[in-house]
Amino acid sequence: MNYVIIGACAAGLSTAEAIRKADAKGNITMLTEEAYLPYSRPSISYFLKGKVKESDMALRKPAFYKANNIKSAKNHTLMINFALQQVQSLLFRQWKMLTVRIMQ
Ligand SMILES: Cc1cc2nc3c(=O)[nH]c(=O)nc-3n(C[C@H](O)[C@H](O)[C@H](O)COP(=O)(O)OP(=O)(O)OC[C@H]3O[C@@H](n4cnc5c(N)ncnc54)[C@H](O)[C@@H]3O)c2cc1C
């Protein structure tokens, strides 16, 4: 099975972890429009005050994603049309249709 998770923060990470517990071999990919893998939002204010380093804001270390074979695509904006059950991806400034089955 191929799993595509739209969003890569707390909810996306929990989803990836839950899938991995249930399916040791499925392909998991997290897509996010941000340039970062899941990080602690509450740490943002501490980061801005210089009390936390950027590298300490990640919710998981890079080794976690490697060990659990969780892939990701950053800077990847998506548009979901629930009525039509379609997901479009903004690639190179053009919307491309993705073939997926939407699960909420
Ligand atoms: C500064 C700050 C401080 C906070 N402090 C606290 C706190 O102290 N306690 C607390 O309980 N909560 C706090 N929160 C709120 C908490 O961070 C959020 O409740 C939590 O981040 C929600 O997690 P989430 O994964 O559901 O959504 P988000 O963290 O919003 O993640 C959404 C993900 O979806 C991606 N995404 C969204 N739209 C698209 C799109 N169209 N295409 C592709 N990707 C997309 C985003 O890039 C992101 O990866 C704080 C938030 C902020 C900003």
PDBQT file of the ligand as one rigid body, heavy atoms in Angstrom, charges set to zero:
ROOT
HETATM    1  C1  LIG A 201       3.596  30.075  17.809  1.00  0.00    +0.000 C 
HETATM    2  C2  LIG A 201       2.665  28.947  18.176  1.00  0.00    +0.000 A 
HETATM    3  C3  LIG A 201       2.625  28.504  19.496  1.00  0.00    +0.000 A 
HETATM    4  C4  LIG A 201       1.770  27.470  19.864  1.00  0.00    +0.000 A 
HETATM    5  N1  LIG A 201       1.775  27.042  21.147  1.00  0.00    +0.000 NA
HETATM    6  C5  LIG A 201       0.961  26.034  21.530  1.00  0.00    +0.000 A 
HETATM    7  C6  LIG A 201       0.956  25.534  22.877  1.00  0.00    +0.000 A 
HETATM    8  O1  LIG A 201       1.690  26.034  23.723  1.00  0.00    +0.000 OA
HETATM    9  N2  LIG A 201       0.118  24.525  23.198  1.00  0.00    +0.000 N 
HETATM   10  C7  LIG A 201      -0.704  23.954  22.255  1.00  0.00    +0.000 A 
HETATM   11  O2  LIG A 201      -1.448  23.016  22.592  1.00  0.00    +0.000 OA
HETATM   12  N3  LIG A 201      -0.709  24.381  20.966  1.00  0.00    +0.000 NA
HETATM   13  C8  LIG A 201       0.090  25.404  20.589  1.00  0.00    +0.000 A 
HETATM   14  N4  LIG A 201       0.079  25.841  19.286  1.00  0.00    +0.000 N 
HETATM   15  C9  LIG A 201      -0.845  25.220  18.357  1.00  0.00    +0.000 C 
HETATM   16  C10 LIG A 201      -0.277  23.893  17.852  1.00  0.00    +0.000 C 
HETATM   17  O3  LIG A 201       1.008  24.119  17.304  1.00  0.00    +0.000 OA
HETATM   18  C11 LIG A 201      -1.221  23.379  16.770  1.00  0.00    +0.000 C 
HETATM   19  O4  LIG A 201      -2.430  23.001  17.432  1.00  0.00    +0.000 OA
HETATM   20  C12 LIG A 201      -0.633  22.187  16.066  1.00  0.00    +0.000 C 
HETATM   21  O5  LIG A 201       0.497  22.617  15.344  1.00  0.00    +0.000 OA
HETATM   22  C13 LIG A 201      -1.636  21.600  15.099  1.00  0.00    +0.000 C 
HETATM   23  O6  LIG A 201      -0.971  20.530  14.445  1.00  0.00    +0.000 OA
HETATM   24  P1  LIG A 201      -1.460  20.006  13.065  1.00  0.00    +0.000 P 
HETATM   25  O7  LIG A 201      -0.460  18.979  12.590  1.00  0.00    +0.000 OA
HETATM   26  O8  LIG A 201      -2.888  19.586  13.163  1.00  0.00    +0.000 OA
HETATM   27  O9  LIG A 201      -1.480  21.293  12.079  1.00  0.00    +0.000 OA
HETATM   28  P2  LIG A 201      -0.298  22.228  11.637  1.00  0.00    +0.000 P 
HETATM   29  O10 LIG A 201       0.778  22.280  12.665  1.00  0.00    +0.000 OA
HETATM   30  O11 LIG A 201      -0.960  23.516  11.227  1.00  0.00    +0.000 OA
HETATM   31  O12 LIG A 201       0.286  21.502  10.355  1.00  0.00    +0.000 OA
HETATM   32  C14 LIG A 201      -0.394  21.543   9.110  1.00  0.00    +0.000 C 
HETATM   33  C15 LIG A 201       0.520  20.945   8.058  1.00  0.00    +0.000 C 
HETATM   34  O13 LIG A 201      -0.192  20.925   6.813  1.00  0.00    +0.000 OA
HETATM   35  C16 LIG A 201       0.589  21.541   5.817  1.00  0.00    +0.000 C 
HETATM   36  N5  LIG A 201      -0.318  22.162   4.853  1.00  0.00    +0.000 N 
HETATM   37  C17 LIG A 201      -1.358  23.007   5.121  1.00  0.00    +0.000 A 
HETATM   38  N6  LIG A 201      -1.974  23.350   3.977  1.00  0.00    +0.000 NA
HETATM   39  C18 LIG A 201      -1.313  22.696   2.969  1.00  0.00    +0.000 A 
HETATM   40  C19 LIG A 201      -1.478  22.658   1.548  1.00  0.00    +0.000 A 
HETATM   41  N7  LIG A 201      -2.456  23.323   0.918  1.00  0.00    +0.000 N 
HETATM   42  N8  LIG A 201      -0.605  21.909   0.813  1.00  0.00    +0.000 NA
HETATM   43  C20 LIG A 201       0.384  21.210   1.438  1.00  0.00    +0.000 A 
HETATM   44  N9  LIG A 201       0.586  21.209   2.782  1.00  0.00    +0.000 NA
HETATM   45  C21 LIG A 201      -0.258  21.955   3.521  1.00  0.00    +0.000 A 
HETATM   46  C22 LIG A 201       1.474  22.540   6.535  1.00  0.00    +0.000 C 
HETATM   47  O14 LIG A 201       2.618  22.828   5.765  1.00  0.00    +0.000 OA
HETATM   48  C23 LIG A 201       1.799  21.734   7.813  1.00  0.00    +0.000 C 
HETATM   49  O15 LIG A 201       2.861  20.831   7.562  1.00  0.00    +0.000 OA
HETATM   50  C24 LIG A 201       0.926  26.881  18.889  1.00  0.00    +0.000 A 
HETATM   51  C25 LIG A 201       0.973  27.318  17.559  1.00  0.00    +0.000 A 
HETATM   52  C26 LIG A 201       1.825  28.336  17.203  1.00  0.00    +0.000 A 
HETATM   53  C27 LIG A 201       1.877  28.798  15.742  1.00  0.00    +0.000 C 
ENDROOT
TORSDOF 0
